[in-house]
Amino acid sequence: VRGRKQGRKKKRKEGRKEEKGNKKEREGDRREGQRKERRKRKEREGGRR
């Protein structure tokens, strides 16, 4: 298991140079995605209120 985790870390570090500047942008995107998911879930559960 340990080896796999390390490999993933290394791969991530490779593509980091481009990503360094827009880390906050990426975070925002993730938050948007979560919000969308939540909205979908609400719609599925009890329709629109």
SERO-4910 file (N, C-alpha, C, O; in steps of 0.05 Angstrom, whole numbers):
BEGIN
 pado doro    nc1    nc2    nc3   cac1   cac2   cac3    cc1    cc2    cc3    oc1    oc2    oc3
  Val    A     17    -24      0      0      0      0     18     25      0     12     44    -14
  Arg    A     39     25     16     55     48     19     67     57     -8     67     81    -15
  Gly    A     76     37    -24     88     43    -50     69     57    -68     76     76    -82
  Arg    A     44     48    -68     24     60    -86     20     89    -79     20    107    -97
  Lys    A     18     95    -53     13    122    -44     36    140    -53     32    163    -63
  Gln    A     60    130    -50     84    146    -58     82    153    -87     88    175    -96
  Gly    A     75    133   -103     74    137   -132     55    159   -139     60    176   -156
  Arg    A     32    159   -126     12    179   -132     23    207   -125     20    225   -141
  Lys    A     36    209   -102     47    234    -94     67    245   -115     65    268   -123
  Lys    A     84    227   -125    104    235   -145     91    246   -170     98    267   -180
  Lys    A     71    231   -179     57    240   -204     45    268   -200     46    284   -218
  Arg    A     34    272   -176     21    298   -171     42    320   -172     37    342   -182
  Lys    A     66    314   -161     86    335   -160     95    343   -188    102    367   -192
  Glu    A     95    325   -207    104    331   -234     87    353   -246     98    372   -257
  Gly    A     61    351   -244     44    371   -257     38    394   -239     18    408   -244
  Arg    A     54    399   -220     48    420   -200     56    448   -209     43    467   -201
  Lys    A     76    450   -226     86    476   -234     64    493   -247     62    517   -241
  Glu    A     48    481   -264     26    497   -276      5    504   -256     -7    525   -256
  Glu    A      1    484   -237    -22    487   -219    -16    505   -196    -34    514   -181
  Lys    A     10    512   -191     17    527   -167      1    553   -165     -8    560   -143
  Gly    A     -2    567   -187    -14    594   -186    -44    592   -182    -56    609   -168
  Asn    A    -57    572   -193    -87    572   -192    -97    551   -172   -117    537   -178
  Lys    A    -84    549   -149    -93    529   -129   -121    538   -118   -138    522   -115
  Lys    A   -123    564   -114   -148    574   -103   -171    570   -123   -193    564   -115
  Glu    A   -165    574   -149   -185    570   -169   -195    541   -168   -219    536   -169
  Arg    A   -175    522   -166   -183    494   -165   -201    489   -141   -221    474   -143
  Glu    A   -194    501   -118   -209    497    -94   -238    507    -99   -257    493    -91
  Gly    A   -240    530   -112   -267    541   -117   -283    522   -135   -307    518   -130
  Asp    A   -270    511   -155   -284    492   -173   -294    469   -157   -317    460   -161
  Arg    A   -277    459   -138   -286    436   -122   -310    443   -106   -329    428   -104
  Arg    A   -310    467    -94   -332    476    -77   -357    478    -94   -379    470    -86
  Glu    A   -354    490   -119   -377    492   -137   -389    464   -142   -413    461   -140
  Gly    A   -372    445   -147   -381    418   -153   -397    407   -130   -418    394   -134
  Gln    A   -387    411   -106   -401    401    -82   -428    414    -80   -448    401    -74
  Arg    A   -429    441    -86   -454    455    -83   -474    443   -103   -498    439    -96
  Lys    A   -465    439   -128   -482    428   -148   -493    401   -140   -517    395   -142
  Glu    A   -475    384   -129   -483    357   -120   -505    360    -99   -525    345   -100
  Arg    A   -501    378    -80   -520    381    -58   -547    389    -70   -568    379    -61
  Arg    A   -547    408    -89   -572    417   -101   -586    393   -114   -610    390   -111
  Lys    A   -571    377   -129   -583    354   -143   -595    335   -122   -617    325   -126
  Arg    A   -581    331   -100   -591    312    -80   -617    323    -68   -636    307    -65
  Lys    A   -618    349    -63   -642    361    -52   -666    356    -71   -688    349    -63
  Glu    A   -660    362    -97   -681    358   -116   -691    330   -117   -715    325   -119
  Arg    A   -673    311   -115   -680    283   -117   -697    275    -92   -717    261    -95
  Glu    A   -689    286    -69   -703    277    -44   -732    288    -43   -751    273    -43
  Gly    A   -734    315    -42   -761    326    -37   -771    345    -59   -788    362    -53
  Gly    A   -760    343    -82   -767    362   -103   -758    390    -95   -743    393    -76
  Arg    A   -766    410   -111   -758    438   -105   -776    449    -83   -800    446    -85
  Arg    A   -763    462    -64   -780    475    -43   -781    505    -47   -793    519    -31
***
